[in-house]
Structure formats: C-alpha cells, structure tokens
Amino acid sequence: MNSNFTPSAAAPVARLIEAFNRLPGVGPKSAQRLTYYMIRMPREEAEALAEAVISVKDRIVLCSRCLNITEEPVCHVCTNERRDRTRICVVEEPLDVFAIERTRAYDGLYHVLHGAISPVNGIGAEQLKIRELLDRLRDESVKELILATNPNLEGEATSMYLQRLIAPLGIKMTRLARGLSSGADLEYADEMTLVNALEGRSEVMIDGETPAG
C-alpha cells in the first residue's frame, strides 16, 4: 500500500501495518511503530486488545432514537425520564455526545448525524441521519433544537442546511456560542469552553425572521 512498508516484512506484519495505516490519523510511520510494539507486547495483552475490538463490533449498535452508540436498543440518555425532552442537541459524531455529557451542563436529548456535509469528501446530506431527525421533530414535542456541529466549513454547511430544512417547522433553533475555536472539533474542546458555548448559545434567524416564542 505504501512505499514506506518494509518489502522483507513477513506477510502477517505487512498486513497489520496496512490495517493500522487505514485508521484515521495513523500514517505509515505510526502504523509501523504500532505494529512492532504489538510484536513485543505480551500475548495476553494482545489477546485482550483483539477481544476488545471484537466486542465493540459484536455488541455496539446505534440507538433507535438518537443514533448514538449503545449496547441497548435505546441508549441510557433517551430512556432517562429526567432528561428535558423538549430540547435536542444535534451533533456530528458520538464522541461529541461524550464531550458534552462530561460538562454536566446539558440535560436534554441528542441526535447524532454521523458526519457532516462535505462535497470534497463525497458526503452529501442524504448520507447523514437527517431524515431520522425530521421524523423525531414531527413525532416528539421539541421546542428547541441546538445545532452543535463543529465550527469548521463542513460543520457550518451542515448547520445552514439544517436551518433551511427545519425553519418551516417553527421550532426554535440555537447555535453554540463562538467560544469554540474556528476549525476545532467539539470532542477536543475542554469542559469549560463547552459549558460557555452551551450557556451562551444564540437563536438562529432565517431571512430576518423574528425569534420563536
């Protein structure tokens, strides 16, 4: 796959290097380092790692309501009767849910899009979990939709698309405050920054509309 791979490496080693190299953020050199680290790893640790990977694939599913990752048909957030069911926070990835939950500053529900609109990468709106979001907005008593997509080009494009799509439903839409650095991902933001972004969120206006009641 890559010219940096050692031609003389045994086939299992080469396959593992290629497997690591396919992971996001792992380049050829990092893939080689990980592989040779695993060669030196005690067998029981390697088996535990392999078991953890298989367990994730076997046991993790998407929540039938919010599309977050879970072991149950419906996740613990959606089944928690103490959560505010009039608010839904829309995020790009499950890791964004984890980041916001760490703040303990939000008590509503979530909806995970599983990506963002990115024409450069061939990702269109139809590939995101937007239809499922619209179904929820029609079926549930939602008064506020918090658009918590990442503050980068893809996140902003996704937010704008959702605003135009949902505006006719008359639901109040808010956007996280600009405390988040431009181009940053929610999952990497510190807790205080996320708290400030949630508390300082502002209502989204479409074509000069007056704020929702």
Backbone hydrogen bonds, N-H to C=O, Kabsch-Sander energy under -0.5 kcal/mol:
donor,donor_aa,acceptor,acceptor_aa,energy
5,F,2,N,-1.8
9,A,6,T,-1.8
14,A,10,A,-2.5
15,R,11,A,-2.4
16,L,12,P,-1.9
17,I,13,V,-2.4
18,E,14,A,-2.2
19,A,15,R,-2.1
20,F,16,L,-2.5
21,N,17,I,-2.3
22,R,18,E,-1.0
22,R,19,A,-0.5
23,L,20,F,-1.7
26,V,23,L,-1.7
27,G,25,G,-0.7
31,A,27,G,-2.6
32,Q,28,P,-2.0
33,R,29,K,-2.3
34,L,30,S,-2.6
35,T,31,A,-2.1
36,Y,32,Q,-2.6
37,Y,33,R,-1.8
38,M,34,L,-2.2
39,I,35,T,-1.6
40,R,36,Y,-1.2
41,M,37,Y,-0.9
45,E,42,P,-0.7
46,A,42,P,-2.0
47,E,43,R,-2.7
48,A,44,E,-1.8
49,L,45,E,-2.2
50,A,46,A,-2.4
51,E,47,E,-2.4
52,A,48,A,-2.1
53,V,49,L,-2.0
54,I,50,A,-2.3
55,S,51,E,-2.6
56,V,52,A,-1.9
57,K,53,V,-1.9
58,D,54,I,-2.3
59,R,55,S,-2.7
60,I,56,V,-1.9
61,V,70,T,-3.3
63,C,68,N,-3.4
64,S,73,P,-2.7
67,L,63,C,-1.2
70,T,61,V,-2.6
79,T,75,C,-1.5
80,N,76,H,-0.6
80,N,77,V,-0.8
81,E,79,T,-0.8
83,R,80,N,-1.6
84,D,107,D,-3.0
85,R,83,R,-0.8
87,R,84,D,-1.1
88,I,144,E,-2.1
89,C,109,L,-2.4
90,V,88,I,-0.6
90,V,146,I,-3.2
91,V,89,C,-0.6
91,V,111,H,-2.4
96,D,93,E,-1.4
97,V,93,E,-0.9
97,V,94,P,-0.6
98,F,94,P,-1.7
99,A,95,L,-2.0
100,I,96,D,-2.2
101,E,97,V,-2.8
102,R,98,F,-1.7
103,T,99,A,-0.6
103,T,100,I,-1.0
104,R,100,I,-0.6
104,R,101,E,-1.0
105,A,100,I,-0.6
109,L,84,D,-0.6
109,L,87,R,-2.6
111,H,89,C,-2.1
112,V,66,C,-2.9
113,L,91,V,-2.7
113,L,111,H,-0.6
114,H,92,E,-1.6
115,G,92,E,-1.7
118,S,123,I,-2.4
121,N,118,S,-1.0
122,G,119,P,-1.2
123,I,118,S,-2.5
124,G,122,G,-0.6
127,Q,124,G,-1.6
128,L,125,A,-1.5
129,K,113,L,-1.7
130,I,128,L,-1.6
131,R,128,L,-0.5
133,L,129,K,-0.7
134,L,130,I,-2.4
135,D,131,R,-2.1
136,R,132,E,-1.7
137,L,133,L,-2.3
138,R,134,L,-1.5
139,D,135,D,-1.6
140,E,136,R,-3.0
142,V,140,E,-1.8
143,K,86,T,-2.9
144,E,86,T,-2.2
145,L,172,K,-2.8
146,I,88,I,-2.9
146,I,144,E,-0.6
147,L,145,L,-0.7
147,L,174,T,-3.3
148,A,90,V,-2.4
148,A,146,I,-1.0
152,N,150,N,-2.0
156,E,152,N,-2.9
157,A,153,L,-2.3
158,T,154,E,-2.2
159,S,155,G,-2.4
160,M,156,E,-2.6
161,Y,157,A,-2.1
162,L,158,T,-2.3
163,Q,159,S,-2.4
164,R,160,M,-2.1
165,L,161,Y,-1.9
166,I,162,L,-2.6
167,A,163,Q,-2.0
169,L,166,I,-2.1
170,G,167,A,-1.9
171,I,166,I,-0.6
172,K,143,K,-1.2
174,T,145,L,-2.4
175,R,202,S,-2.7
176,L,147,L,-1.2
177,A,197,A,-2.3
180,L,177,A,-0.9
183,G,151,P,-3.7
184,A,181,S,-2.1
188,Y,185,D,-1.4
189,A,186,L,-1.5
194,L,190,D,-1.9
195,V,191,E,-2.5
196,N,192,M,-2.5
197,A,193,T,-2.1
198,L,194,L,-2.4
199,E,195,V,-2.8
200,G,196,N,-2.1
201,R,198,L,-1.2
202,S,175,R,-2.0
204,V,173,M,-3.8
207,D,205,M,-0.6
209,E,206,I,-1.0
